[in-house]
């Protein structure tokens, strides 16, 4: 039985879950799920990351951005 290489998928997912904006530190957060009976189980919260095409130094590049950064970029672009 051939085993699938899951290591590449994990690292790819982790890099996708980080915003590439210079001032943003958005990444995966961890914590507890708490049920009604107060049982705690570990879980993760992933940021809302989207691939966007952005102009950087006059060149169009695809980058991973969180929705907060995308919104800020669109707002500043509308003002110009």
Long-range contacts (C-beta under 8 A, 24 or more apart in sequence): 15-64, 16-49, 16-64, 17-46, 17-47, 17-49, 18-47, 18-49, 18-64, 19-47, 19-49, 19-64, 19-65, 19-66, 19-69, 20-63, 20-64, 20-65, 21-63, 21-65, 21-66, 21-69, 24-65, 24-66, 24-68, 24-69, 26-66, 26-68, 26-69
